[in-house]
Amino acid sequence: MTEIDTSVPHSARIWNYWLGGKDNYPVDEEAGDAYTAVFPGIVTIARSSRAFLGRSIRYLVEEAGIRQFLDVGTGLPTVDNTHEVAQRLAPESRIVYVDNDPLVLAHARALLTSTPEGVTAYEDLNLYEPARILEAAGRTLDLTRPTALILSGILGHVDGYDRARDLVRALLAGLPSGSYLCVNDGSRGTDPAYEQAQDAYNETGAVPYFLRPVEQIEGYFEGLELVAPGVVSVPTWRPDGTPALPIGQHGGLARKP
């Protein structure tokens, strides 16, 4: 296993820190605090992204009848992970997590819990290997049946929008009609302070994350049937309770015809 580098801030560990987790190091806390000093709203973005993931999974289970999930770019386990939300509602749900981060791998045992009726598996693979991801997922999931592809906060790490869109298409190509795509990512053009903080973070030597215009995030769903209300700021996507104000994180959910 690749050695965990604790000398350079890491996005998954910083995200974990903002979510209130404990799987991070002083270098991550320092980078996270530097970011929040410029843009305190990043904590809201992190937590709103996680809440959107939970609401979208609930829709997939309760309204779309989905029982299979392929979550690529899992990140560190926190609260209400994909398998926890899905299996709470439908214990027979089957989930495959994909990530190649050594710290995530070290915590895979926490992810590999499952209800007796369902399955939770972990594959140590890279987003840039869609064919291998589909092959590995097929050992746990029946990819002739509708499956939800979850890409939460991962596509912004891909350098080049065309490349990111091609990766989405390659993964979707291996899933049948009736499958769903769930994406949420940081958006550009909503909050200058957010953009300033992210641009500064990208200069620290950590793996960069690229905020993209909303129309590019919409482009990931080209050819799919968007679930209402479409691609929107994540707190406003089917909110629980009082609608929240829009933030620089956009996402949506769509069905493959």
Secondary structure by P-SEA (a helix, b strand, c coil): ccccccccccaaaaaaaaaccccccaaaaaaaaaaaaaccaaaaaaaaaaaaaaaaaaaaaccccccbbbbccccccccccaaaaaaaacccbbbbbbbccaaaaaaccccccccccbbbbbbbcccccaaaaaaaaaaccccccbbbbbbcccccccccaaaaaaaaaaaaaaccccbbbbbbbbbccccaaaaaaaaaaaacccbbbbbbcaaaaaaaacccccccccccccccccccccccccccccccccccc
